[in-house]
Amino acid sequence: MATELYFGNLDYSIDADELKTLVAENFLVRDCRVIKDKGIGFVRVNDENVDEIIEKFHGAEMKGRNLKVYIAKPDPAKAKKKPFNKKRPFKKNDNQNKNRF
């Protein structure tokens, strides 16, 4: 399995290749992406390396900035939502809405 790590406080000039190269010196990197205008990046690594990577890079200096490294949290905007039922938008025995239509 793989875990996605959050890298924060990145210099805005750092791109995905540069972050991937930094982590890949010692660990296998499955995927890497950087959001330059926010100064953050996400690196997907093997589960067994997570603690080592956090310990090695959290607080480490890169281009004059101290990195912040954590296990990434799921994006709530991408959470699966229950689809709206177009056929029956109200409860079957909902008396309040019974005479509405």
Secondary structure in CASP SS format (residue, H / E / C, confidence):
PFRMAT SS
TARGET T0000
AUTHOR 0000-0000-0000
METHOD secondary structure of the structure
MODEL  1
M C 1.00
A E 1.00
T E 1.00
E E 1.00
L E 1.00
Y E 1.00
F E 1.00
G E 1.00
N C 1.00
L C 1.00
D C 1.00
Y C 1.00
S C 1.00
I C 1.00
D C 1.00
A H 1.00
D H 1.00
E H 1.00
L H 1.00
K H 1.00
T H 1.00
L H 1.00
V H 1.00
A H 1.00
E C 1.00
N C 1.00
F C 1.00
L C 1.00
V E 1.00
R E 1.00
D E 1.00
C E 1.00
R E 1.00
V E 1.00
I E 1.00
K H 1.00
D H 1.00
K H 1.00
G C 1.00
I E 1.00
G E 1.00
F E 1.00
V E 1.00
R E 1.00
V E 1.00
N E 1.00
D H 1.00
E H 1.00
N H 1.00
V H 1.00
D H 1.00
E H 1.00
I H 1.00
I H 1.00
E H 1.00
K H 1.00
F H 1.00
H C 1.00
G C 1.00
A C 1.00
E E 1.00
M E 1.00
K C 1.00
G C 1.00
R E 1.00
N E 1.00
L C 1.00
K E 1.00
V E 1.00
Y E 1.00
I E 1.00
A C 1.00
K C 1.00
P C 1.00
D C 1.00
P H 1.00
A H 1.00
K H 1.00
A C 1.00
K C 1.00
K C 1.00
K C 1.00
P C 1.00
F C 1.00
N C 1.00
K C 1.00
K C 1.00
R C 1.00
P C 1.00
F C 1.00
K C 1.00
K C 1.00
N C 1.00
D C 1.00
N H 1.00
Q H 1.00
N H 1.00
K C 1.00
N C 1.00
R C 1.00
F C 1.00
END
